[in-house]
């Protein structure tokens, strides 16, 4: 399996410069917060892996986003409760969330409030060390705890080309442990080959069947296939007319229903960002509180086009 996506044109430097208008002078699309259905917490950018193409550049050395603490997370959950926000899902991403020393305590707090929790993980050693705690949480809260495992491709060689040699077996071991211990894990894959999506899903379906893992590979929630994101590659800017042309609604874009909380290294407090994909761009920092982060978001970044609008992807369950 060696079907790598062909090289594409480099991004026009005139694009994505003005939040109000595109390089062609057309009105740039923006997205209003319809409802805060999902709140993401970035638990920190430290990770046990250094992947070849990580949009957030996670690694064992990247601590640009610090470990979020239980107390800092609670402030936002308290705001949700105080203002009766419609939030039902709390997502955790990283880095590798299970490296955060407060991760189990944060999950316990979220679930004890009656909220649903979703953790994005590579299912390797950091998760392995917490298996007993995860079983306790599952026994107490059932399916309100969801875990999504990053398995970049159904082929070992392609997965390890992205994640590194020797990563396939421990990831599969973690996925199998979840599947055999009462969890209903989801899987996140990548569309970084030239294969049509139906062939990619068929490959995962064979893997799940051979491994006796109960995941329907045709279900876009149980198996999420994320489009590739590289800000140096050329993509169209999204204008206000694009919604009609593409037969899409701004309500379907991630920033219409979600926000993400991060704590930058050296900062005194966390901040709220427009989405999970743009952790470092200050233009997408919306304020310290969820109330401050209710304003509209201009789709002024290549990821807005490649991932959310044209790629049709979303991170929530």
Phi and psi restraints in degrees (value plus and minus 20) as a CYANA .aco file:
   2 UNK   PHI    -169.7  -129.7
   2 UNK   PSI      23.7    63.7
   3 UNK   PHI    -115.2   -75.2
   3 UNK   PSI      58.9    98.9
   4 UNK   PHI    -101.4   -61.4
   4 UNK   PSI     122.6   162.6
   5 UNK   PHI     -79.3   -39.3
   5 UNK   PSI     115.0   155.0
   6 UNK   PHI     -82.2   -42.2
   6 UNK   PSI     134.4   174.4
   7 UNK   PHI     -84.3   -44.3
   7 UNK   PSI     116.5   156.5
   8 UNK   PHI    -136.6   -96.6
   8 UNK   PSI     152.2   192.2
   9 UNK   PHI     -88.1   -48.1
   9 UNK   PSI     124.8   164.8
  10 UNK   PHI     -92.9   -52.9
  10 UNK   PSI     131.4   171.4
  11 UNK   PHI     -84.6   -44.6
  11 UNK   PSI     114.7   154.7
  12 UNK   PHI     -85.9   -45.9
  12 UNK   PSI     101.7   141.7
  13 UNK   PHI     -84.8   -44.8
  13 UNK   PSI     -33.4     6.6
  14 UNK   PHI     -98.4   -58.4
  14 UNK   PSI     -33.2     6.8
  15 UNK   PHI    -103.9   -63.9
  15 UNK   PSI     135.6   175.6
  16 UNK   PHI      37.1    77.1
  16 UNK   PSI      22.4    62.4
  17 UNK   PHI    -126.3   -86.3
  17 UNK   PSI     -55.4   -15.4
  18 UNK   PHI    -133.7   -93.7
  18 UNK   PSI     103.7   143.7
  19 UNK   PHI     -86.5   -46.5
  19 UNK   PSI     -36.5     3.5
  20 UNK   PHI    -115.6   -75.6
  20 UNK   PSI     -55.8   -15.8
  21 UNK   PHI    -154.4  -114.4
  21 UNK   PSI     136.2   176.2
  22 UNK   PHI    -105.5   -65.5
  22 UNK   PSI     157.1   197.1
  23 UNK   PHI     -81.1   -41.1
  23 UNK   PSI     -46.2    -6.2
  24 UNK   PHI    -108.6   -68.6
  24 UNK   PSI     -18.3    21.7
  25 UNK   PHI      64.5   104.5
  25 UNK   PSI      -8.6    31.4
  26 UNK   PHI    -108.3   -68.3
  26 UNK   PSI     137.1   177.1
  27 UNK   PHI     -88.0   -48.0
  27 UNK   PSI     102.4   142.4
  28 UNK   PHI     -91.9   -51.9
  28 UNK   PSI     121.9   161.9
  29 UNK   PHI     -89.0   -49.0
  29 UNK   PSI     126.2   166.2
  30 UNK   PHI    -154.2  -114.2
  30 UNK   PSI     141.5   181.5
  31 UNK   PHI    -149.4  -109.4
  31 UNK   PSI     105.3   145.3
  32 UNK   PHI    -106.0   -66.0
  32 UNK   PSI     130.1   170.1
  33 UNK   PHI     -94.5   -54.5
  33 UNK   PSI      85.1   125.1
  34 UNK   PHI     -90.1   -50.1
  34 UNK   PSI     -65.2   -25.2
  35 UNK   PHI    -188.8  -148.8
  35 UNK   PSI     113.1   153.1
  36 UNK   PHI    -100.6   -60.6
  36 UNK   PSI      61.0   101.0
  37 UNK   PHI     -97.6   -57.6
  37 UNK   PSI     -55.6   -15.6
  38 UNK   PHI    -149.8  -109.8
  38 UNK   PSI     111.9   151.9
  39 UNK   PHI    -137.9   -97.9
  39 UNK   PSI     102.8   142.8
  40 UNK   PHI    -117.2   -77.2
  40 UNK   PSI     124.4   164.4
  41 UNK   PHI    -139.4   -99.4
  41 UNK   PSI     103.8   143.8
  42 UNK   PHI    -104.1   -64.1
  42 UNK   PSI      97.1   137.1
  43 UNK   PHI     -99.4   -59.4
  43 UNK   PSI     -25.0    15.0
  44 UNK   PHI     112.3   152.3
  44 UNK   PSI     128.9   168.9
  45 UNK   PHI    -105.3   -65.3
  45 UNK   PSI     -26.5    13.5
  46 UNK   PHI     -84.7   -44.7
  46 UNK   PSI     119.0   159.0
  47 UNK   PHI    -164.7  -124.7
  47 UNK   PSI     135.8   175.8
  48 UNK   PHI    -100.0   -60.0
  48 UNK   PSI     -27.4    12.6
  49 UNK   PHI    -142.0  -102.0
  49 UNK   PSI     138.1   178.1
  50 UNK   PHI    -142.2  -102.2
  50 UNK   PSI      77.1   117.1
  51 UNK   PHI     -99.8   -59.8
  51 UNK   PSI     140.8   180.8
  52 UNK   PHI     -89.0   -49.0
  52 UNK   PSI     -55.8   -15.8
  53 UNK   PHI    -157.5  -117.5
  53 UNK   PSI      53.8    93.8
  54 UNK   PHI    -118.7   -78.7
  54 UNK   PSI     100.3   140.3
  55 UNK   PHI     -82.9   -42.9
  55 UNK   PSI     -44.8    -4.8
  56 UNK   PHI    -123.6   -83.6
  56 UNK   PSI     -19.2    20.8
  57 UNK   PHI      40.8    80.8
  57 UNK   PSI      14.1    54.1
  58 UNK   PHI     -84.3   -44.3
  58 UNK   PSI     127.6   167.6
  59 UNK   PHI    -189.9  -149.9
  59 UNK   PSI     153.6   193.6
  60 UNK   PHI     -86.1   -46.1
  60 UNK   PSI     -29.8    10.2
  61 UNK   PHI    -136.3   -96.3
  61 UNK   PSI     -35.1     4.9
  62 UNK   PHI    -103.2   -63.2
  62 UNK   PSI      85.0   125.0
  63 UNK   PHI    -135.7   -95.7
  63 UNK   PSI      11.7    51.7
  64 UNK   PHI     -79.4   -39.4
  64 UNK   PSI     -51.6   -11.6
  65 UNK   PHI    -128.1   -88.1
  65 UNK   PSI     100.3   140.3
  66 UNK   PHI     -96.8   -56.8
  66 UNK   PSI     143.9   183.9
  67 UNK   PHI     -80.6   -40.6
  67 UNK   PSI     106.4   146.4
  68 UNK   PHI     -97.1   -57.1
  68 UNK   PSI     124.1   164.1
  69 UNK   PHI    -120.7   -80.7
  69 UNK   PSI     142.7   182.7
  70 UNK   PHI     -78.3   -38.3
  70 UNK   PSI     -64.4   -24.4
  71 UNK   PHI     -82.2   -42.2
  71 UNK   PSI     -60.7   -20.7
  72 UNK   PHI     -86.4   -46.4
  72 UNK   PSI     -60.1   -20.1
  73 UNK   PHI     -84.2   -44.2
  73 UNK   PSI     -61.2   -21.2
  74 UNK   PHI     -78.8   -38.8
  74 UNK   PSI     -54.8   -14.8
  75 UNK   PHI     -76.8   -36.8
  75 UNK   PSI     -59.9   -19.9
  76 UNK   PHI     -96.0   -56.0
  76 UNK   PSI     -57.1   -17.1
  77 UNK   PHI     -85.6   -45.6
  77 UNK   PSI     -55.6   -15.6
  78 UNK   PHI     -85.7   -45.7
  78 UNK   PSI     -57.3   -17.3
  79 UNK   PHI     -85.4   -45.4
  79 UNK   PSI     -60.2   -20.2
  80 UNK   PHI     -79.1   -39.1
  80 UNK   PSI     -65.9   -25.9
  81 UNK   PHI     -88.0   -48.0
  81 UNK   PSI     -64.3   -24.3
  82 UNK   PHI     -82.1   -42.1
  82 UNK   PSI     -62.2   -22.2
  83 UNK   PHI    -115.0   -75.0
  83 UNK   PSI     -12.9    27.1
  84 UNK   PHI      31.9    71.9
  84 UNK   PSI      25.8    65.8
  85 UNK   PHI     -91.2   -51.2
  85 UNK   PSI     133.0   173.0
  86 UNK   PHI     -99.9   -59.9
  86 UNK   PSI     -10.2    29.8
  87 UNK   PHI     -80.3   -40.3
  87 UNK   PSI     109.1   149.1
  88 UNK   PHI    -142.8  -102.8
  88 UNK   PSI     -42.3    -2.3
  89 UNK   PHI    -137.9   -97.9
  89 UNK   PSI     109.8   149.8
  90 UNK   PHI    -132.4   -92.4
  90 UNK   PSI      99.0   139.0
  91 UNK   PHI    -124.1   -84.1
  91 UNK   PSI     127.5   167.5
  92 UNK   PHI    -144.8  -104.8
  92 UNK   PSI     105.7   145.7
  93 UNK   PHI    -154.0  -114.0
  93 UNK   PSI     153.4   193.4
  94 UNK   PHI    -162.2  -122.2
  94 UNK   PSI    -161.3  -121.3
  95 UNK   PHI      22.0    62.0
  95 UNK   PSI    -184.1  -144.1
  96 UNK   PHI    -126.3   -86.3
  96 UNK   PSI      88.8   128.8
  97 UNK   PHI     -75.8   -35.8
  97 UNK   PSI     -54.4   -14.4
  98 UNK   PHI     -94.8   -54.8
  98 UNK   PSI     -19.7    20.3
  99 UNK   PHI    -104.3   -64.3
  99 UNK   PSI     -39.0     1.0
 100 UNK   PHI     -90.1   -50.1
 100 UNK   PSI     105.0   145.0
 101 UNK   PHI     -83.6   -43.6
 101 UNK   PSI     -38.9     1.1
 102 UNK   PHI    -116.8   -76.8
 102 UNK   PSI     -12.3    27.7
 103 UNK   PHI     -80.3   -40.3
 103 UNK   PSI     -67.9   -27.9
 104 UNK   PHI     -85.1   -45.1
 104 UNK   PSI     -61.0   -21.0
 105 UNK   PHI     -83.3   -43.3
 105 UNK   PSI     -57.9   -17.9
 106 UNK   PHI     -86.4   -46.4
 106 UNK   PSI     -62.8   -22.8
 107 UNK   PHI     -82.3   -42.3
 107 UNK   PSI     -62.3   -22.3
 108 UNK   PHI     -80.5   -40.5
 108 UNK   PSI     -62.2   -22.2
 109 UNK   PHI     -84.9   -44.9
 109 UNK   PSI     -67.7   -27.7
 110 UNK   PHI     -78.1   -38.1
 110 UNK   PSI     -70.4   -30.4
 111 UNK   PHI     -89.0   -49.0
 111 UNK   PSI     -52.8   -12.8
 112 UNK   PHI     -88.7   -48.7
 112 UNK   PSI     -39.1     0.9
 113 UNK   PHI    -107.0   -67.0
 113 UNK   PSI     -18.8    21.2
 114 UNK   PHI      65.3   105.3
 114 UNK   PSI     -11.6    28.4
 115 UNK   PHI    -107.2   -67.2
 115 UNK   PSI     143.3   183.3
 116 UNK   PHI    -114.4   -74.4
 116 UNK   PSI     127.8   167.8
 117 UNK   PHI    -145.3  -105.3
 117 UNK   PSI     121.1   161.1
 118 UNK   PHI    -150.8  -110.8
 118 UNK   PSI     106.0   146.0
 119 UNK   PHI    -135.9   -95.9
 119 UNK   PSI     109.1   149.1
 120 UNK   PHI    -116.2   -76.2
 120 UNK   PSI     103.0   143.0
 121 UNK   PHI    -166.2  -126.2
 121 UNK   PSI     137.5   177.5
 122 UNK   PHI    -109.4   -69.4
 122 UNK   PSI     -20.8    19.2
 123 UNK   PHI      43.2    83.2
 123 UNK   PSI       2.3    42.3
 124 UNK   PHI    -116.0   -76.0
 124 UNK   PSI    -165.8  -125.8
 125 UNK   PHI     -74.9   -34.9
 125 UNK   PSI     -65.0   -25.0
 126 UNK   PHI     -77.3   -37.3
 126 UNK   PSI     -59.6   -19.6
 127 UNK   PHI     -92.0   -52.0
 127 UNK   PSI     -58.6   -18.6
 128 UNK   PHI     -75.5   -35.5
 128 UNK   PSI     -59.6   -19.6
 129 UNK   PHI     -86.7   -46.7
 129 UNK   PSI     -36.6     3.4
 130 UNK   PHI    -132.9   -92.9
 130 UNK   PSI      -3.1    36.9
 131 UNK   PHI     -79.5   -39.5
 131 UNK   PSI     -61.0   -21.0
 132 UNK   PHI     -82.6   -42.6
 132 UNK   PSI     -62.2   -22.2
 133 UNK   PHI     -84.9   -44.9
 133 UNK   PSI     -60.0   -20.0
 134 UNK   PHI     -85.4   -45.4
 134 UNK   PSI     -59.0   -19.0
 135 UNK   PHI     -82.3   -42.3
 135 UNK   PSI     -60.0   -20.0
 136 UNK   PHI     -82.9   -42.9
 136 UNK   PSI     -62.4   -22.4
 137 UNK   PHI     -84.6   -44.6
 137 UNK   PSI     -61.9   -21.9
 138 UNK   PHI     -83.7   -43.7
 138 UNK   PSI     -61.9   -21.9
 139 UNK   PHI     -83.2   -43.2
 139 UNK   PSI     -52.5   -12.5
 140 UNK   PHI    -105.2   -65.2
 140 UNK   PSI     -52.2   -12.2
 141 UNK   PHI    -146.2  -106.2
 141 UNK   PSI     -21.8    18.2
 142 UNK   PHI      38.6    78.6
 142 UNK   PSI    -157.9  -117.9
 143 UNK   PHI     -94.4   -54.4
 143 UNK   PSI     -20.2    19.8
 144 UNK   PHI     -90.8   -50.8
 144 UNK   PSI     -32.4     7.6
 145 UNK   PHI    -122.7   -82.7
 145 UNK   PSI      94.1   134.1
 146 UNK   PHI    -134.3   -94.3
 146 UNK   PSI     123.1   163.1
 147 UNK   PHI    -148.4  -108.4
 147 UNK   PSI     107.9   147.9
 148 UNK   PHI    -132.2   -92.2
 148 UNK   PSI     103.1   143.1
 149 UNK   PHI    -119.2   -79.2
 149 UNK   PSI     111.7   151.7
 150 UNK   PHI    -102.3   -62.3
 150 UNK   PSI      87.5   127.5
 151 UNK   PHI    -145.6  -105.6
 151 UNK   PSI      77.7   117.7
 152 UNK   PHI     -85.9   -45.9
 152 UNK   PSI     -43.3    -3.3
 153 UNK   PHI    -177.1  -137.1
 153 UNK   PSI     138.3   178.3
 154 UNK   PHI     -98.1   -58.1
 154 UNK   PSI     -29.4    10.6
 155 UNK   PHI    -122.1   -82.1
 155 UNK   PSI     108.4   148.4
 156 UNK   PHI     -73.1   -33.1
 156 UNK   PSI     -68.0   -28.0
 157 UNK   PHI     -83.1   -43.1
 157 UNK   PSI     -60.2   -20.2
 158 UNK   PHI     -89.5   -49.5
 158 UNK   PSI     -60.0   -20.0
 159 UNK   PHI     -80.8   -40.8
 159 UNK   PSI     -65.5   -25.5
 160 UNK   PHI     -95.2   -55.2
 160 UNK   PSI     -41.9    -1.9
 161 UNK   PHI     -82.0   -42.0
 161 UNK   PSI     -54.8   -14.8
 162 UNK   PHI    -105.1   -65.1
 162 UNK   PSI     -65.1   -25.1
 163 UNK   PHI    -116.6   -76.6
 163 UNK   PSI     -36.9     3.1
 164 UNK   PHI      91.4   131.4
 164 UNK   PSI     131.8   171.8
 165 UNK   PHI     -80.1   -40.1
 165 UNK   PSI     119.3   159.3
 166 UNK   PHI      62.6   102.6
 166 UNK   PSI     -11.7    28.3
 167 UNK   PHI    -111.0   -71.0
 167 UNK   PSI     -39.0     1.0
 168 UNK   PHI     -84.8   -44.8
 168 UNK   PSI     -73.3   -33.3
 169 UNK   PHI     -80.8   -40.8
 169 UNK   PSI     -67.4   -27.4
 170 UNK   PHI     -86.7   -46.7
 170 UNK   PSI     -51.7   -11.7
 171 UNK   PHI     -88.2   -48.2
 171 UNK   PSI     -64.7   -24.7
 172 UNK   PHI     -83.9   -43.9
 172 UNK   PSI     -56.5   -16.5
 173 UNK   PHI     -81.6   -41.6
 173 UNK   PSI     -63.0   -23.0
 174 UNK   PHI     -85.9   -45.9
 174 UNK   PSI     -61.7   -21.7
 175 UNK   PHI     -83.0   -43.0
 175 UNK   PSI     -64.0   -24.0
 176 UNK   PHI     -83.8   -43.8
 176 UNK   PSI     -59.8   -19.8
 177 UNK   PHI     -80.6   -40.6
 177 UNK   PSI     -64.4   -24.4
 178 UNK   PHI     -81.3   -41.3
 178 UNK   PSI     -67.4   -27.4
 179 UNK   PHI     -83.5   -43.5
 179 UNK   PSI     -50.7   -10.7
 180 UNK   PHI    -115.1   -75.1
 180 UNK   PSI     -19.0    21.0
 181 UNK   PHI    -144.6  -104.6
 181 UNK   PSI      13.2    53.2
 182 UNK   PHI      68.2   108.2
 182 UNK   PSI     -22.4    17.6
 183 UNK   PHI    -104.9   -64.9
 183 UNK   PSI     143.5   183.5
 184 UNK   PHI    -141.7  -101.7
 184 UNK   PSI      56.4    96.4
 185 UNK   PHI     -87.3   -47.3
 185 UNK   PSI     126.6   166.6
 186 UNK   PHI    -117.1   -77.1
 186 UNK   PSI     146.1   186.1
 187 UNK   PHI    -147.9  -107.9
 187 UNK   PSI     120.1   160.1
 188 UNK   PHI    -132.1   -92.1
 188 UNK   PSI     101.8   141.8
 189 UNK   PHI    -133.6   -93.6
 189 UNK   PSI    -199.9  -159.9
 190 UNK   PHI    -145.7  -105.7
 190 UNK   PSI     126.6   166.6
 191 UNK   PHI    -122.0   -82.0
 191 UNK   PSI      48.2    88.2
 192 UNK   PHI    -129.5   -89.5
 192 UNK   PSI      -6.1    33.9
 193 UNK   PHI    -135.1   -95.1
 193 UNK   PSI     152.3   192.3
 194 UNK   PHI    -104.7   -64.7
 194 UNK   PSI     -15.9    24.1
 195 UNK   PHI     -87.9   -47.9
 195 UNK   PSI     120.7   160.7
 196 UNK   PHI     -81.5   -41.5
 196 UNK   PSI     132.8   172.8
 197 UNK   PHI     -79.3   -39.3
 197 UNK   PSI     -58.1   -18.1
 198 UNK   PHI     -84.5   -44.5
 198 UNK   PSI     -52.4   -12.4
 199 UNK   PHI     -91.1   -51.1
 199 UNK   PSI     -57.6   -17.6
 200 UNK   PHI     -82.8   -42.8
 200 UNK   PSI     -66.3   -26.3
 201 UNK   PHI     -84.1   -44.1
 201 UNK   PSI     -56.3   -16.3
 202 UNK   PHI     -83.9   -43.9
 202 UNK   PSI     -58.2   -18.2
 203 UNK   PHI     -84.3   -44.3
 203 UNK   PSI     -63.4   -23.4
 204 UNK   PHI     -84.0   -44.0
 204 UNK   PSI     -59.1   -19.1
 205 UNK   PHI     -79.7   -39.7
 205 UNK   PSI     -61.6   -21.6
 206 UNK   PHI     -83.1   -43.1
 206 UNK   PSI     -63.3   -23.3
 207 UNK   PHI     -82.1   -42.1
 207 UNK   PSI     -67.0   -27.0
 208 UNK   PHI     -82.7   -42.7
 208 UNK   PSI     -60.5   -20.5
 209 UNK   PHI     -85.4   -45.4
 209 UNK   PSI     -65.6   -25.6
 210 UNK   PHI     -84.3   -44.3
 210 UNK   PSI     -50.3   -10.3
 211 UNK   PHI    -115.4   -75.4
 211 UNK   PSI     -20.0    20.0
 212 UNK   PHI      37.8    77.8
 212 UNK   PSI      25.9    65.9
 213 UNK   PHI    -127.3   -87.3
 213 UNK   PSI     103.6   143.6
 214 UNK   PHI    -103.6   -63.6
 214 UNK   PSI      56.0    96.0
 215 UNK   PHI    -149.8  -109.8
 215 UNK   PSI     106.7   146.7
 216 UNK   PHI    -101.4   -61.4
 216 UNK   PSI      88.5   128.5
 217 UNK   PHI     -90.0   -50.0
 217 UNK   PSI     -32.0     8.0
 218 UNK   PHI    -107.5   -67.5
 218 UNK   PSI     -30.0    10.0
 219 UNK   PHI    -103.3   -63.3
 219 UNK   PSI      97.0   137.0
 220 UNK   PHI     -89.5   -49.5
 220 UNK   PSI     -29.7    10.3
 221 UNK   PHI    -110.9   -70.9
 221 UNK   PSI     -66.8   -26.8
 222 UNK   PHI     -87.2   -47.2
 222 UNK   PSI     -54.1   -14.1
 223 UNK   PHI    -147.0  -107.0
 223 UNK   PSI      79.9   119.9
 224 UNK   PHI    -110.7   -70.7
 224 UNK   PSI     107.1   147.1
 225 UNK   PHI    -130.0   -90.0
 225 UNK   PSI      88.5   128.5
 226 UNK   PHI    -108.2   -68.2
 226 UNK   PSI     115.3   155.3
 227 UNK   PHI     -88.8   -48.8
 227 UNK   PSI     135.9   175.9
 228 UNK   PHI     -93.4   -53.4
 228 UNK   PSI     126.4   166.4
 229 UNK   PHI    -149.3  -109.3
 229 UNK   PSI      98.0   138.0
 230 UNK   PHI    -159.8  -119.8
 230 UNK   PSI      91.7   131.7
 231 UNK   PHI     -85.2   -45.2
 231 UNK   PSI     -29.1    10.9
 232 UNK   PHI    -109.5   -69.5
 232 UNK   PSI     -29.7    10.3
 233 UNK   PHI    -109.9   -69.9
 233 UNK   PSI     126.8   166.8
 234 UNK   PHI     -95.4   -55.4
 234 UNK   PSI     110.2   150.2
 235 UNK   PHI    -158.1  -118.1
 235 UNK   PSI     136.0   176.0
 236 UNK   PHI     -88.4   -48.4
 236 UNK   PSI     128.3   168.3
 237 UNK   PHI    -100.3   -60.3
 237 UNK   PSI     125.1   165.1
 238 UNK   PHI    -114.1   -74.1
 238 UNK   PSI      99.0   139.0
 239 UNK   PHI    -119.7   -79.7
 239 UNK   PSI     150.0   190.0
 240 UNK   PHI     -85.2   -45.2
 240 UNK   PSI     -43.3    -3.3
 241 UNK   PHI     -98.1   -58.1
 241 UNK   PSI     -36.0     4.0
 242 UNK   PHI     -84.3   -44.3
 242 UNK   PSI     -50.2   -10.2
 243 UNK   PHI     -77.7   -37.7
 243 UNK   PSI     -66.1   -26.1
 244 UNK   PHI     -90.5   -50.5
 244 UNK   PSI     -60.5   -20.5
 245 UNK   PHI     -84.0   -44.0
 245 UNK   PSI     -61.8   -21.8
 246 UNK   PHI    -109.2   -69.2
 246 UNK   PSI     -25.1    14.9
 247 UNK   PHI      37.3    77.3
 247 UNK   PSI      24.5    64.5
 248 UNK   PHI    -140.9  -100.9
 248 UNK   PSI     139.8   179.8
 249 UNK   PHI    -133.5   -93.5
 249 UNK   PSI     119.8   159.8
 250 UNK   PHI     -80.3   -40.3
 250 UNK   PSI     -41.4    -1.4
 251 UNK   PHI     -87.1   -47.1
 251 UNK   PSI     -37.7     2.3
 252 UNK   PHI    -106.0   -66.0
 252 UNK   PSI     -30.7     9.3
 253 UNK   PHI    -101.9   -61.9
 253 UNK   PSI     126.5   166.5
 254 UNK   PHI     -74.2   -34.2
 254 UNK   PSI     -60.5   -20.5
 255 UNK   PHI     -94.4   -54.4
 255 UNK   PSI     -20.8    19.2
 256 UNK   PHI    -100.7   -60.7
 256 UNK   PSI     -35.3     4.7
 257 UNK   PHI    -160.8  -120.8
 257 UNK   PSI     -12.9    27.1
 258 UNK   PHI    -166.3  -126.3
 258 UNK   PSI     138.1   178.1
 259 UNK   PHI    -162.7  -122.7
 259 UNK   PSI     145.9   185.9
 260 UNK   PHI    -152.3  -112.3
 260 UNK   PSI     119.1   159.1
 261 UNK   PHI    -122.3   -82.3
 261 UNK   PSI     112.5   152.5
 262 UNK   PHI    -154.9  -114.9
 262 UNK   PSI     139.5   179.5
 263 UNK   PHI    -145.0  -105.0
 263 UNK   PSI      95.0   135.0
 264 UNK   PHI     -95.2   -55.2
 264 UNK   PSI     128.9   168.9
 265 UNK   PHI     -77.1   -37.1
 265 UNK   PSI     107.7   147.7
 266 UNK   PHI      65.2   105.2
 266 UNK   PSI     -25.3    14.7
 267 UNK   PHI     -98.1   -58.1
 267 UNK   PSI     134.1   174.1
 268 UNK   PHI    -102.2   -62.2
 268 UNK   PSI     -39.0     1.0
 269 UNK   PHI    -176.1  -136.1
 269 UNK   PSI     139.6   179.6
 270 UNK   PHI     -92.9   -52.9
 270 UNK   PSI     146.3   186.3
 271 UNK   PHI    -155.0  -115.0
 271 UNK   PSI     143.4   183.4
 272 UNK   PHI    -125.1   -85.1
 272 UNK   PSI     110.4   150.4
 273 UNK   PHI    -128.8   -88.8
 273 UNK   PSI     145.3   185.3
 274 UNK   PHI     -85.9   -45.9
 274 UNK   PSI     -55.7   -15.7
 275 UNK   PHI    -182.4  -142.4
 275 UNK   PSI    -198.6  -158.6
 276 UNK   PHI     -98.3   -58.3
 276 UNK   PSI     -34.9     5.1
 277 UNK   PHI    -109.6   -69.6
 277 UNK   PSI     -34.1     5.9
 278 UNK   PHI    -147.1  -107.1
 278 UNK   PSI      47.3    87.3
 279 UNK   PHI     -96.0   -56.0
 279 UNK   PSI     -37.8     2.2
 280 UNK   PHI    -132.2   -92.2
 280 UNK   PSI     -34.9     5.1
 281 UNK   PHI    -100.1   -60.1
 281 UNK   PSI      94.3   134.3
 282 UNK   PHI     -84.0   -44.0
 282 UNK   PSI     -39.8     0.2
 283 UNK   PHI     -86.1   -46.1
 283 UNK   PSI     -38.9     1.1
 284 UNK   PHI    -126.1   -86.1
 284 UNK   PSI      -4.7    35.3
 285 UNK   PHI    -109.0   -69.0
 285 UNK   PSI     102.7   142.7
 286 UNK   PHI    -127.6   -87.6
 286 UNK   PSI     -28.4    11.6
 287 UNK   PHI     122.2   162.2
 287 UNK   PSI    -198.8  -158.8
 288 UNK   PHI    -107.9   -67.9
 288 UNK   PSI     -47.0    -7.0
 289 UNK   PHI    -136.4   -96.4
 289 UNK   PSI     145.0   185.0
 290 UNK   PHI     -86.5   -46.5
 290 UNK   PSI     -53.7   -13.7
 291 UNK   PHI     -83.0   -43.0
 291 UNK   PSI     -61.6   -21.6
 292 UNK   PHI     -87.4   -47.4
 292 UNK   PSI     -44.5    -4.5
 293 UNK   PHI    -110.5   -70.5
 293 UNK   PSI      -7.4    32.6
 294 UNK   PHI     -99.6   -59.6
 294 UNK   PSI     -27.3    12.7
 295 UNK   PHI     -93.0   -53.0
 295 UNK   PSI     144.7   184.7
 296 UNK   PHI     -87.8   -47.8
 296 UNK   PSI     138.1   178.1
 297 UNK   PHI    -139.7   -99.7
 297 UNK   PSI     103.3   143.3
 298 UNK   PHI     -97.9   -57.9
 298 UNK   PSI     114.7   154.7
 299 UNK   PHI    -102.7   -62.7
 299 UNK   PSI      48.3    88.3
 300 UNK   PHI    -129.0   -89.0
 300 UNK   PSI      27.9    67.9
 301 UNK   PHI    -173.9  -133.9
 301 UNK   PSI     126.1   166.1
 302 UNK   PHI     -75.4   -35.4
 302 UNK   PSI     -54.3   -14.3
 303 UNK   PHI     -83.1   -43.1
 303 UNK   PSI     -50.8   -10.8
 304 UNK   PHI     -79.3   -39.3
 304 UNK   PSI     -57.3   -17.3
 305 UNK   PHI    -101.7   -61.7
 305 UNK   PSI     -73.3   -33.3
 306 UNK   PHI     -89.1   -49.1
 306 UNK   PSI     -53.9   -13.9
 307 UNK   PHI    -116.0   -76.0
 307 UNK   PSI     -76.8   -36.8
 308 UNK   PHI    -104.2   -64.2
 308 UNK   PSI     -67.0   -27.0
 309 UNK   PHI    -108.7   -68.7
 309 UNK   PSI     -79.1   -39.1
 310 UNK   PHI     -99.7   -59.7
 310 UNK   PSI     -55.1   -15.1
 311 UNK   PHI     -96.7   -56.7
 311 UNK   PSI     -41.3    -1.3
 312 UNK   PHI      47.0    87.0
 312 UNK   PSI       4.7    44.7
 313 UNK   PHI    -119.4   -79.4
 313 UNK   PSI     139.8   179.8
 314 UNK   PHI    -170.3  -130.3
 314 UNK   PSI     132.3   172.3
 315 UNK   PHI    -112.6   -72.6
 315 UNK   PSI     -40.3    -0.3
 316 UNK   PHI     -97.2   -57.2
 316 UNK   PSI     141.8   181.8
